[in-house]
């Protein structure tokens, strides 16, 4: 059996070498937060980190990943779902259908690690994921909130919520 280091644990799996990493993560390891979207690395729903680098797992053959490389999925980003990005996503009502959000959060986490205070241009360059619901403005706002330490006031945002409240 082959091995992968996923979310800090070495896990065994059995698959052909050309099987996309995504399918091993979802089907054999049971980590379904990583989504299948397009299958051609265009949408980013399948984004995971491999040694800290955001990687589109739908086109990465599992044979190209060694057990020494550290894979992090959305489940491993914060096991309790309380990563600052996850909190910002929830407080700013970022997701609509939510399908792309795990990949977006993974891309955003990598961006913030590389550039803790990203500009709009940095966000545009770093977040190439596709959101069919078009929540890009809220994604940008959530990234800026986290970069500002989690406070919407210091991030210079004025978010009008559907209940009439303002953040």
Buried (B, 14 or more C-beta within 10 A) or exposed (E): EBEBBBBEEEBEBEBEEEBBBBBBBBEBBEBBBBBBBBBEBBBBBBBBBBEEEBBBBBBBEBEEBEBEBBBBBBBBBBEEEEBBBBBBBEBBBBBBEBBBBBBBBBBBBBBBEEBEEBEEEBBEEBBBBBBEBEBBEBBBBBBBBBBBEEEBEEBEBEBEEEEEEEB
